[in-house]
Amino acid sequence: MEFRVIQNCRQTRARIGEINTGHGRFTTPVFMPVGTQASVKAVSSEDLKAAGVEIVLANTYHLYLRPGQGVIARLGGLHGFMNWHRPVLTDSGGFQVYSLSKLRTITEEGVTFQSHLDGSTHFIGPKEAIGIQEALGADIIMAFDECPPYSADYQYLLDSVKLTTRWARRCLEAKTREDQALFGIVQGGVYEDLRKRSAEDLVELDFSGYALGGLSVGEDRETRLDIVSQTRERLPLDRPVYLMGVGSPEDLLEAVLLGVDMFDCVMPTRNARNGTLFTSRGRLTIKNARFVDDGRPIEENCGCYTCSHYSRAYLRHLFMAKEILAYRLNTIHNLYYYTHLMAEIRRAIEEGSIEEYRKRFYALQGTGGNALSLHPGSREKGPL
């Protein structure tokens, strides 16, 4: 992997970059749709390309359990298996072990856990996590980390940071493929000194990039942005920085201004399946009765396939009837919104107008420009 900064913003820490991988280039800041099971839910690879998606994320934990990394390796790796010949990032599975396993035991060697599918017992440590990801064949892979719960106390988080660093070192030692870039994951909860320690320890190990983990697990937005800002200052400028599991359009915009390059989140796809659609004027709930005979697209001047062909009335009908097509068309629109939001942000950085863009963004959303006062789910304002 090669990363280069194309342009820095004079007003903020925002920047435009380019990452070159064995399966093509993508421009940062970038949003990566989540393809947990080697599939972005409800859409095909062709739909992703049409929506402007440049890189997708797949999940090590889920693919290890089903169908198994050996099957995927024999069928051409993730790129061949899912017919996606653009870049792929895989996470290490650490978060899923924490969040999905009813029973897990953490030791120096790794984690023994029960499968959420059938209760069978498994073990993943740093060496195993790297081996699985090498078999999957992603372009960017993640170090195995411990993702502590939000409620963890200081001593637990300190021990977790130390363990994550030791595991990160073992991941580097286990890595054998030169065509994959390995990112380290900064942990430390909401404590500035622990985030500082984690970041400095990982930078010393010299990863290809750095991720900010353990966020969006219960903390408020202001705290999250503080952590992002503090941690970003301690990471090298010549490496990409990835904020894991975040988030809403306003989350992305604010984090870009703090110097973050890469994002992933289930928000656009999960909201699409729940009937919530993103627009420049806020969120639109398609099941609302006022759309029953609304002949307009989701958003005027949107270039996505859904808005080019279907009305709000039809989309509401599909959703209320629980037709499978509703999930595909809604997802296509939300992914298009996210990819083109990132394109707009990159354009504003390029033109030196990111602060003006930010003001327009919040003015349209009806928030008055106060990013920290946003409450997800209460943003349907204006003539939608």
C-alpha positions in Angstrom: 0.0 0.0 0.0 1.2 3.5 -0.8 -0.3 6.6 0.8 0.3 10.2 -0.3 -1.2 13.5 0.8 -2.5 15.4 -2.2 -3.6 18.6 -0.4 -3.8 19.9 3.1 -6.5 22.3 4.3 -5.2 25.7 5.5 -8.2 26.2 7.8 -8.4 22.8 9.6 -6.6 19.5 9.7 -8.6 18.1 6.9 -6.7 16.8 3.9 -7.1 14.9 0.6 -5.0 11.8 0.1 -4.7 8.8 -2.2 -4.1 5.2 -1.3 -2.8 2.8 -3.9 -3.3 -0.9 -3.3 -2.9 -4.1 -5.4 -6.6 -3.8 -6.4 -6.6 -0.1 -7.4 -6.6 3.4 -5.9 -9.0 5.2 -3.8 -9.1 8.9 -2.6 -9.4 10.0 1.0 -11.3 11.0 3.0 -13.4 7.9 2.1 -16.4 6.1 3.5 -16.3 2.3 3.4 -19.7 0.4 3.3 -19.8 -2.6 5.7 -19.9 -5.9 3.9 -19.9 -8.1 7.0 -20.5 -11.4 5.3 -18.6 -10.5 2.1 -21.8 -8.7 1.0 -23.1 -5.2 1.6 -26.6 -6.1 2.6 -29.2 -5.9 -0.1 -27.0 -4.7 -3.0 -24.6 -6.2 -5.5 -21.1 -5.3 -6.4 -22.5 -3.6 -9.5 -24.8 -1.5 -7.4 -21.8 -0.5 -5.2 -19.8 0.6 -8.3 -22.7 2.6 -9.6 -23.1 4.4 -6.3 -19.4 5.4 -6.4 -18.1 3.1 -3.8 -14.3 2.6 -4.0 -13.5 0.3 -1.1 -15.6 -2.0 1.1 -15.1 -3.6 4.5 -15.5 -7.3 5.4 -15.5 -9.0 8.8 -12.9 -11.5 9.8 -14.9 -13.0 12.7 -18.0 -13.7 10.6 -16.1 -15.1 7.6 -13.9 -17.3 9.8 -17.1 -18.9 11.3 -18.9 -19.1 7.9 -17.9 -20.2 5.3 -14.4 -20.3 6.6 -11.3 -18.5 5.3 -10.1 -21.7 3.5 -13.2 -21.8 1.3 -12.7 -18.1 0.4 -9.0 -18.5 -0.3 -9.7 -21.4 -2.7 -12.2 -19.4 -4.6 -9.9 -16.4 -5.3 -9.9 -14.6 -2.0 -12.5 -12.0 -1.1 -12.1 -10.2 -4.4 -13.0 -13.3 -6.5 -15.5 -14.7 -4.0 -17.7 -11.6 -3.9 -16.9 -10.3 -7.4 -15.4 -7.1 -6.1 -12.1 -6.2 -7.7 -11.6 -2.9 -6.0 -9.9 -2.5 -2.6 -11.1 -4.4 0.5 -10.3 -3.9 4.2 -10.9 -6.5 6.8 -11.2 -5.8 10.5 -9.5 -8.2 12.9 -12.6 -9.6 14.6 -11.8 -8.1 18.0 -14.9 -6.1 18.3 -17.2 -9.0 17.3 -15.5 -11.3 19.8 -16.3 -8.6 22.4 -19.9 -7.8 21.3 -21.3 -11.1 20.1 -19.8 -13.8 22.3 -21.9 -14.8 25.3 -18.9 -16.5 26.8 -15.3 -15.4 26.2 -12.0 -15.8 28.0 -9.1 -13.3 27.4 -5.6 -14.5 28.0 -2.1 -13.3 27.0 -2.3 -15.7 24.0 -5.7 -14.5 22.7 -9.4 -15.0 23.1 -11.4 -18.2 23.6 -15.0 -17.7 22.7 -18.3 -19.3 21.8 -19.7 -18.9 18.3 -22.9 -16.9 18.2 -24.1 -19.3 15.5 -23.9 -22.6 17.2 -22.2 -22.2 20.5 -19.0 -24.0 19.4 -15.7 -23.0 21.0 -13.0 -21.2 19.1 -9.8 -19.4 19.7 -8.4 -16.3 17.9 -5.1 -14.7 18.9 -2.8 -12.2 17.0 -1.3 -15.0 14.9 -4.6 -16.5 14.1 -6.2 -13.2 13.2 -3.4 -12.4 10.8 -3.6 -15.9 9.3 -7.3 -15.6 8.6 -7.0 -12.1 7.0 -4.1 -13.3 4.9 -6.2 -16.2 3.6 -9.1 -13.8 2.9 -6.7 -11.7 0.8 -7.8 -8.1 1.8 -5.7 -5.2 0.7 -5.7 -3.6 4.2 -5.9 -5.8 7.3 -6.2 -4.9 11.0 -4.2 -5.9 14.1 -6.0 -8.0 16.6 -7.0 -5.8 19.6 -9.1 -6.0 22.7 -12.1 -3.8 22.5 -13.1 -3.1 26.1 -16.6 -2.2 27.1 -17.6 1.5 27.6 -18.2 0.8 31.3 -14.6 -0.4 31.9 -12.7 1.3 34.7 -9.3 2.9 34.4 -7.3 -0.1 35.5 -9.0 -2.4 33.1 -8.4 0.0 30.3 -4.7 0.4 31.2 -4.3 -3.4 31.1 -6.2 -3.5 27.9 -3.9 -0.9 26.2 -0.9 -2.8 27.3 -2.3 -6.1 26.0 -3.4 -4.5 22.7 0.2 -3.2 22.2 1.7 -6.7 22.9 -0.8 -8.2 20.5 0.0 -5.6 17.9 3.7 -6.5 18.0 2.8 -10.2 17.6 0.6 -9.3 14.6 3.6 -7.6 12.9 5.7 -10.7 13.6 3.1 -13.0 12.2 2.5 -11.1 9.0 3.9 -12.8 5.9 2.2 -11.2 2.9 3.9 -8.1 1.4 0.8 -7.2 -0.7 -1.3 -6.4 2.4 -1.0 -3.3 4.6 -1.4 -3.8 8.4 -3.0 -1.1 10.5 -2.6 -0.8 14.3 -5.6 0.1 16.5 -5.4 2.7 19.2 -7.4 1.9 22.3 -7.7 3.6 25.7 -11.4 4.4 26.3 -12.2 8.0 27.1 -8.9 8.7 29.0 -6.5 11.1 27.2 -3.4 9.6 28.9 -4.3 6.1 27.8 -5.0 7.1 24.3 -1.7 9.0 24.2 0.1 5.9 25.5 -1.6 3.6 23.1 -0.9 5.9 20.1 2.7 6.4 21.0 3.3 2.6 21.5 1.8 1.8 18.2 3.6 4.5 16.3 6.9 3.1 17.6 6.0 -0.2 16.0 5.6 1.5 12.7 2.4 0.3 11.1 1.2 1.2 7.6 -1.7 3.1 9.1 -3.5 3.7 12.3 -7.1 3.1 13.4 -9.0 4.7 16.3 -11.0 1.8 18.0 -13.2 1.6 21.0 -15.4 4.5 20.0 -19.1 4.8 19.2 -19.8 2.3 22.1 -21.7 4.6 24.4 -19.8 7.9 24.7 -21.4 11.2 23.7 -20.4 12.9 20.5 -18.5 15.8 22.2 -16.4 13.3 24.1 -15.8 11.2 20.9 -14.6 14.3 19.0 -12.3 15.3 21.8 -10.7 11.8 21.8 -10.3 11.9 18.0 -8.7 15.3 18.1 -6.3 14.4 20.9 -5.3 11.1 19.4 -4.9 12.4 15.9 -2.3 14.8 17.1 -0.1 11.9 18.2 -0.3 10.0 14.9 2.1 10.5 12.0 1.0 12.7 9.1 2.4 10.4 6.5 0.1 7.5 7.4 -3.7 7.2 6.9 -5.9 7.4 10.0 -9.1 5.3 10.2 -12.0 6.0 12.6 -13.7 2.7 13.1 -17.5 2.3 13.3 -18.4 6.0 12.8 -20.9 7.2 11.8 -23.5 9.7 10.9 -23.0 12.4 8.1 -22.2 15.0 10.7 -19.8 12.6 12.5 -17.9 12.1 9.2 -17.7 15.8 8.5 -16.4 16.8 12.0 -13.9 14.0 12.0 -12.5 14.9 8.6 -11.9 18.4 9.9 -9.8 16.8 12.6 -7.7 14.9 10.1 -9.3 11.5 9.8 -9.0 9.8 6.4 -11.1 6.7 6.5 -14.5 5.6 7.9 -16.9 2.7 8.1 -20.3 2.3 9.6 -23.5 0.3 9.2 -25.6 3.4 9.4 -26.4 4.0 5.7 -27.4 0.3 5.1 -29.1 -0.4 8.4 -31.1 2.8 8.2 -32.1 2.0 4.6 -33.6 -1.3 5.7 -35.4 0.5 8.5 -36.9 3.0 6.0 -34.8 6.0 7.0 -33.2 7.8 4.0 -30.5 10.5 4.1 -30.8 13.7 2.2 -29.1 17.1 2.2 -32.0 18.4 4.4 -31.9 15.7 7.0 -33.4 12.2 7.3 -36.6 11.2 5.6 -38.8 8.4 7.1 -40.3 6.8 4.0 -43.2 5.1 5.9 -44.7 8.4 6.8 -48.3 8.7 5.5 -47.6 12.0 3.8 -45.6 10.2 1.1 -48.5 8.0 0.1 -49.0 9.9 -3.2 -45.8 11.9 -3.4 -44.4 11.6 -6.9 -41.1 13.3 -6.2 -37.8 11.3 -5.8 -36.2 11.0 -2.4 -34.1 14.1 -3.2 -34.3 16.4 -6.2 -31.1 16.4 -8.2 -29.8 13.2 -6.6 -28.0 11.1 -9.3 -28.6 7.7 -7.7 -30.4 4.9 -9.6 -33.3 5.0 -7.1 -34.0 8.7 -7.4 -33.6 8.6 -11.2 -36.3 6.0 -11.5 -38.7 5.8 -8.5 -41.0 8.1 -6.5 -41.4 8.4 -2.8 -44.9 7.0 -3.1 -43.6 3.8 -4.7 -40.8 3.4 -2.2 -43.3 3.9 0.6 -45.5 1.3 -0.9 -42.6 -1.2 -1.2 -41.5 -0.6 2.4 -45.0 -0.9 3.8 -45.6 -4.1 1.8 -42.3 -5.5 3.1 -41.1 -6.0 -0.5 -37.4 -7.0 -0.7 -36.9 -4.4 -3.5 -37.5 -1.7 -0.9 -34.3 -2.7 0.9 -32.2 -2.6 -2.3 -33.5 0.7 -3.6 -33.3 2.4 -0.2 -29.7 1.1 0.3 -28.6 2.3 -3.1 -29.7 5.8 -2.3 -28.1 5.9 1.2 -24.8 4.6 -0.1 -24.9 7.1 -3.0 -25.6 9.9 -0.4 -22.6 8.8 1.7 -20.1 8.5 -1.2 -21.1 11.8 -2.7 -21.0 13.5 0.7 -17.4 12.5 0.9 -16.8 13.7 -2.6 -18.4 17.1 -1.7 -16.1 17.3 1.3 -13.0 16.5 -0.8 -14.1 19.2 -3.3 -14.5 21.8 -0.5 -11.0 20.9 0.8 -9.6 21.3 -2.7 -11.3 24.6 -3.2 -10.3 25.9 0.2 -13.9 26.4 1.2 -14.4 23.7 3.9 -15.6 26.1 6.6 -18.2 27.6 4.2 -19.2 24.1 3.2 -19.7 23.1 6.9 -21.9 26.1 7.5 -24.1 25.3 4.5 -24.3 21.6 5.5 -25.7 22.4 9.0 -27.9 25.2 7.7 -29.6 22.8 5.3 -29.8 20.2 8.1 -31.6 22.7 10.3 -29.1 22.6 13.1 -27.8 26.1 13.0 -24.2 24.9 12.6 -23.9 23.4 16.1 -22.5 20.0 15.4 -22.5 18.9 19.1 -26.2 19.6 19.7 -27.3 17.1 17.1 -29.7 14.3 18.2 -29.9 11.5 15.7 -33.5 10.7 14.8 -34.8 14.2 15.3 -33.5 15.9 12.2 -36.4 15.7 9.8 -36.8 19.4 9.2 -37.5 21.5 6.1 -39.5 20.8 3.0 -38.7 17.1 2.6 
